[in-house]
């Protein structure tokens, strides 16, 4: 039985990777040259992550929703009209703005929010409000002529970096608005691409009380230049004159593995899949060692799977019981 499950995990991942590679053949994210990317990297070479992900000049929004969907122009537009609007959906906790709020950050090319809506309701029962963010180029931010999330990770590395930057800045902007509302504390629950963005947020925001990162992309160098999901992407990058060394110069700004969390590391959960070839388990074990005190768990699945959401909540409830409403 274990052999069959392991084989199925690898098969599902393989099919998913083939689909992602096929989409990248369309080059819907546009093209850049090696010189353009090197100029971008040079521009940021002397800047810190705090500079790169600096809070926008726009005041944090005062009109966050009491419940339901909400959209506003992004505080960091990147030149794609359909994408340059911040979208989120809020399910309030039992005490409204006096409840903590959990950010739900989905994976790349996520196509359905049904599961996240169910998890939001579970969080509500446990005393939390939940905010599901539409990350760049997904859901309500998807241009009509592309697949959801298609430009978020592409050989147009400037766009890839700017989408990550946009997401982190938006999360910081909303975090500031929640602080102003009097929300007692925040958490984040991120999967894959969402875990990547969440890992970067940890190095910038001190008011997060917990973070559950499920197969986060901790090392973009591996994800782009070695993982089977990026075969077409890296071939296109080489065609455009972009090298692996060009990308490595920028990793210190965009990789969680290069960051130090501002929150208590003993409130961070790291979950890995044994057969994951995008965010390999050995890399997440290294991140666990770099963030001493963090809690690491590994499960027999590939990058695509459904074990980690329920398992992470179960572990959080036993590890951090003070964060949840207790049964009466």
DAMO-V828984 format. One line per field, one symbol per residue. phi: phi as a letter, one per 40 degrees, with the letter a starting at -180 (. if undefined). burial: I if it has 16 or more other ideal C-beta (glycine too) atoms within 10 Angstrom, else O. A space follows every 50 residues. Layout:
BEGIN
phi=???
burial=???
END
This chain:
BEGIN
phi=.cccccccccccccccccccccccccfccgbbcdcccccccddccbbcdc ccbcdccccdccbdccagcaaadccbcbgbdcccbcbabbbcccbfcccc bbcbbcccgcbabdcccccccccdcchbcbbccccdgbfcbcdcbbcdgd ccbacccccdcccccdccccccccdcccdccgdcabbabbbfdccdcccc cdcbbccccaabbbfcccbcdcdccbcccbccdcccccdcgbbccdcccb cccbbdccbbccbcccbbbbbbbdbcbbbddccccccdccbdgcbbbbbc accbabcccccccccccccbcccbccdc
burial=OOOOOOOOIOOIIOOIIOOIIOIIOOOIIOOIOIOIIIOIIOOIOOOOIO OIIOOOOOOIIOOIOOOOOIOIOIIIOIOIOOIIOIIIIIIIIOOOIOII IIIIIIIIIIOOIOOIOOIIOOIIOIOIIIIIIIIIIIIOIIOOOIIIII IIIIIIIIIIIIIIIIIIIIIIIIIIIIOOOOIOIIIIIIIIIIIIIIII IIIIIOOIIIIIIIIIIIIIOIIIIOIOIIOIIIOIIOOIOIOOOIIOOI OOIIIIIIIOIOIOIOIIIIIIIOIIIIIIIOIIOOIIOIIOOIIIOOIO IIIIIOOIIOIIIOOIOOOIOOIIOOOO
END
